């Protein structure tokens, strides 16, 4: 359901889209062989996802989905450092401070894009080479194929800035094996390289230097099916020997993660970590103590509920939570401490888990009536 002006935008965009894409544009869209290619092009900002990028990518996916000559969609980032380091948090913060509508529109359209990727009828291949966090995870994890490299750094660090692991985090995180997803959501732990595959977030691992050849082979496929694409990705995956023998970084801690993070409340998780007292548990406790107590409670409930929801239901729930964060205190304080003043000393309100009431958390999950996100 594109608004009329959006439809015109789509047509104009389609006309101007060619292989000679404007190299200064924030996102480059081109058709090569049987593939539609989305290239995030803000290398200086680690390809952070801006509102205008969302507005260009969404209609383009819809066009390619309907196009009989497009057989797959590839998304990648430029610059070699990041696939996409997250959403444009600074812009949202500035908008929130002055009551600008962007705080509603950004999340609404970003989550609609996440859903478009999750429901895309064409095979969607995300080349997650480099930093892939927050909004960048939303652009990749819901697609059919996610290719990690030795440079991939995956994290959902939102609880550190008074937000929660959104962009469908409530859907994919609780579906990872054991309690890995809960651990990642609450601590913002970073997974690197092959570990992104071992955690079940990536579907393939390919060395970064092989990506140009892989992309070339993908675009050269003639009328490929999902199976043909999978076969090609598998052949590259098998050829990549780097770090093959290394064991999963969380392997030795899995038993602890599964028992410690299976508690029903944040207070219980903290209590279990204290009782455990191992170096691993103490380290997680120190990390959790730095996070927004409100965000932690919100995130734990988000994952517990999301575990049995559809992606659309999760995104609707997350939209409600995003708006609660926009109305609250911790998001603005978290962004100030981490991104603006960089003093890394946020003053959370409330400052302790015990002070975040169940009533307050319940309130964050309440429907928004006409403002709810609808698909």
Secondary structure as GFF3:
##gff-version 3
##sequence-region A 1 375
A	DSSP	alpha_helix	4	16	.	.	.	ID=ss1
A	DSSP	beta_strand	27	32	.	.	.	ID=ss2
A	DSSP	beta_strand	35	40	.	.	.	ID=ss3
A	DSSP	three_ten_helix	43	45	.	.	.	ID=ss4
A	DSSP	alpha_helix	51	66	.	.	.	ID=ss5
A	DSSP	beta_strand	72	77	.	.	.	ID=ss6
A	DSSP	beta_strand	82	84	.	.	.	ID=ss7
A	DSSP	alpha_helix	89	97	.	.	.	ID=ss8
A	DSSP	alpha_helix	102	118	.	.	.	ID=ss9
A	DSSP	beta_strand	123	128	.	.	.	ID=ss10
A	DSSP	beta_strand	131	133	.	.	.	ID=ss11
A	DSSP	alpha_helix	135	138	.	.	.	ID=ss12
A	DSSP	beta_strand	145	148	.	.	.	ID=ss13
A	DSSP	beta_strand	153	155	.	.	.	ID=ss14
A	DSSP	three_ten_helix	158	161	.	.	.	ID=ss15
A	DSSP	alpha_helix	169	172	.	.	.	ID=ss16
A	DSSP	alpha_helix	180	187	.	.	.	ID=ss17
A	DSSP	beta_strand	191	192	.	.	.	ID=ss18
A	DSSP	alpha_helix	194	198	.	.	.	ID=ss19
A	DSSP	beta_strand	204	205	.	.	.	ID=ss20
A	DSSP	three_ten_helix	208	210	.	.	.	ID=ss21
A	DSSP	alpha_helix	211	220	.	.	.	ID=ss22
A	DSSP	alpha_helix	226	239	.	.	.	ID=ss23
A	DSSP	three_ten_helix	251	253	.	.	.	ID=ss24
A	DSSP	alpha_helix	254	260	.	.	.	ID=ss25
A	DSSP	alpha_helix	266	276	.	.	.	ID=ss26
A	DSSP	alpha_helix	279	290	.	.	.	ID=ss27
A	DSSP	alpha_helix	293	306	.	.	.	ID=ss28
A	DSSP	alpha_helix	311	327	.	.	.	ID=ss29
A	DSSP	alpha_helix	330	335	.	.	.	ID=ss30
A	DSSP	pi_helix	336	340	.	.	.	ID=ss31
A	DSSP	three_ten_helix	353	355	.	.	.	ID=ss32
A	DSSP	alpha_helix	358	364	.	.	.	ID=ss33
A	DSSP	three_ten_helix	369	371	.	.	.	ID=ss34
###
